[in-house]
Amino acid sequence: MAAIISKRTYVRHHWTIQQRLDHFTDKSGGPNACWTWTGTHIRGGYGQLYWHGRHMAAHRAAWEVANGSIPASMHVCHRCDVPACCNPAHLRLDTHAGNMADKVAKGRQSRDGNRPGMDTPTAKLTDDQVRAIRAMRSTASLRQIARQFGVDFSTISKICLRKTWAHL
């Protein structure tokens, strides 16, 4: 049983990589569903684990356990486009160029790299919501606004400081 310290679950040092993957992966949806990583995440929502003295992306670890080592210059890519997914059936090997082409083809990155605001494929807010957020700033805390709009506190902070959505 893992000890809980500061609301973080720690694993035993003697656990194998498979035991770590099993411990931090939610497979409740079945073999065809995304197996969501419940451990530590890094920027972009990718799972991360610590193995043999180094940090490792959880989906890469899942690939290696299921399929063996990853050839040099190859990336482990998600067919499902869910960064926290560790289901080996949802993973594939591709080059960096192939992964970027897939990203553009699926509309997850602008072709010109210069589309502001809600025209960005990953935008969670509309122009009107951003205007409302800036108007609310004088009467509500950033955390209250973040809860109301269902986004992270840092998102609201960047909007109010005009680090994002500066075109409005």
C-alpha positions in Angstrom: 0.0 0.0 0.0 1.4 3.4 -1.0 1.9 6.0 1.8 0.1 9.3 1.3 2.2 12.4 2.2 1.0 15.9 1.4 -1.9 14.6 -0.7 0.5 12.9 -3.1 0.7 9.2 -3.6 4.2 7.8 -3.4 5.2 4.4 -4.7 7.5 1.9 -3.2 11.1 2.1 -4.5 11.1 -1.6 -5.3 8.1 -1.5 -7.6 8.7 -2.4 -11.3 7.8 0.1 -14.0 4.7 -2.1 -14.8 3.6 -1.8 -11.1 4.0 2.0 -11.3 2.0 2.2 -14.5 -0.7 -0.1 -13.1 -0.9 2.0 -9.9 -1.3 5.4 -11.6 -3.4 4.4 -14.6 -7.2 4.4 -14.6 -8.2 1.5 -16.8 -11.9 1.5 -15.6 -13.2 2.3 -19.1 -12.1 -1.1 -20.4 -9.5 -2.2 -23.0 -10.7 0.1 -25.8 -11.0 3.3 -23.7 -8.3 5.8 -22.8 -6.3 4.7 -19.8 -5.9 8.0 -18.0 -2.7 8.7 -16.0 -3.6 9.8 -12.5 -0.1 10.5 -11.2 2.0 13.6 -11.8 1.4 15.6 -15.0 3.7 17.9 -16.9 2.9 20.9 -19.1 0.5 19.9 -21.8 -1.2 17.3 -19.6 1.3 14.4 -20.2 1.8 11.9 -17.4 5.2 11.7 -15.8 6.9 9.1 -13.7 10.3 8.6 -12.1 12.2 5.6 -13.1 15.9 4.7 -12.6 16.9 8.2 -11.6 15.1 10.1 -14.4 11.7 11.5 -15.2 9.9 9.7 -18.0 6.7 10.4 -19.9 4.1 7.9 -18.8 2.9 7.2 -22.3 6.5 6.4 -23.5 6.9 4.0 -20.5 3.6 2.4 -21.4 4.8 1.9 -25.0 8.1 0.4 -23.9 6.4 -2.0 -21.5 4.0 -3.2 -24.2 6.2 -3.0 -27.3 9.9 -2.7 -26.4 12.4 0.1 -26.8 11.6 3.2 -28.8 13.9 3.7 -31.8 16.1 6.8 -31.8 14.4 9.9 -33.4 11.0 8.4 -33.1 8.1 9.9 -31.0 5.3 8.0 -29.2 2.2 9.7 -30.5 -1.4 9.4 -29.3 -4.0 8.3 -31.8 -6.7 9.5 -29.4 -5.2 12.9 -28.9 -5.5 12.6 -25.1 -2.1 13.5 -23.6 -2.8 11.7 -20.3 -3.7 8.4 -22.1 -1.4 5.4 -21.5 -3.3 2.7 -23.4 -0.7 1.1 -25.7 -3.5 0.5 -28.2 -3.9 4.3 -28.5 -0.2 4.9 -29.1 1.9 4.8 -32.3 5.4 5.6 -33.3 6.0 8.4 -35.7 8.7 11.0 -36.6 8.5 14.5 -35.3 7.5 15.8 -38.8 4.7 13.1 -39.0 3.4 14.1 -35.6 3.3 17.8 -36.5 1.6 17.0 -39.8 -1.0 15.0 -37.8 -1.5 17.9 -35.4 -2.2 20.3 -38.3 -4.5 17.8 -40.1 -6.6 17.4 -37.0 -6.9 21.2 -36.5 -5.0 21.3 -33.3 -2.5 23.9 -34.6 -3.0 26.8 -36.9 -1.2 26.6 -40.2 -0.1 30.2 -40.0 0.8 30.1 -36.3 -0.8 33.6 -35.9 -4.5 33.0 -35.2 -5.4 34.9 -32.0 -8.1 34.2 -29.4 -11.0 32.0 -30.0 -9.8 31.1 -33.5 -7.0 29.1 -31.9 -8.0 25.4 -31.9 -7.4 24.9 -28.2 -9.3 28.0 -27.0 -11.7 27.3 -24.2 -13.1 30.8 -23.9 -14.9 33.2 -26.4 -14.1 36.8 -27.0 -17.2 37.8 -25.1 -16.2 35.7 -22.1 -12.7 37.3 -22.1 -14.3 40.8 -22.1 -16.6 39.7 -19.2 -13.6 38.4 -17.3 -11.7 41.7 -17.6 -14.9 43.6 -16.5 -15.3 41.3 -13.5 -11.7 41.7 -12.3 -12.6 44.8 -10.3 -15.3 43.0 -8.3 -14.1 39.4 -8.0 -10.9 37.5 -7.2 -9.1 35.7 -10.0 -9.8 32.4 -8.3 -13.6 33.1 -8.2 -13.6 34.1 -11.8 -11.6 31.0 -12.7 -14.1 28.8 -11.0 -17.0 30.5 -12.7 -15.5 30.0 -16.2 -14.1 26.5 -15.5 -10.5 27.4 -16.3 -7.3 27.6 -14.3 -6.4 30.6 -12.1 -3.3 31.2 -14.3 -5.5 31.6 -17.4 -7.5 34.4 -15.8 -4.3 36.1 -14.5 -2.8 36.0 -18.1 -6.0 37.4 -19.5 -6.1 40.3 -17.0 -2.4 41.1 -17.5 -3.0 41.0 -21.3 -0.4 38.3 -21.8 -3.1 36.3 -23.7 -6.0 37.6 -25.6 -4.1 40.9 -26.0 -5.9 41.6 -29.3 -9.1 42.4 -27.4 
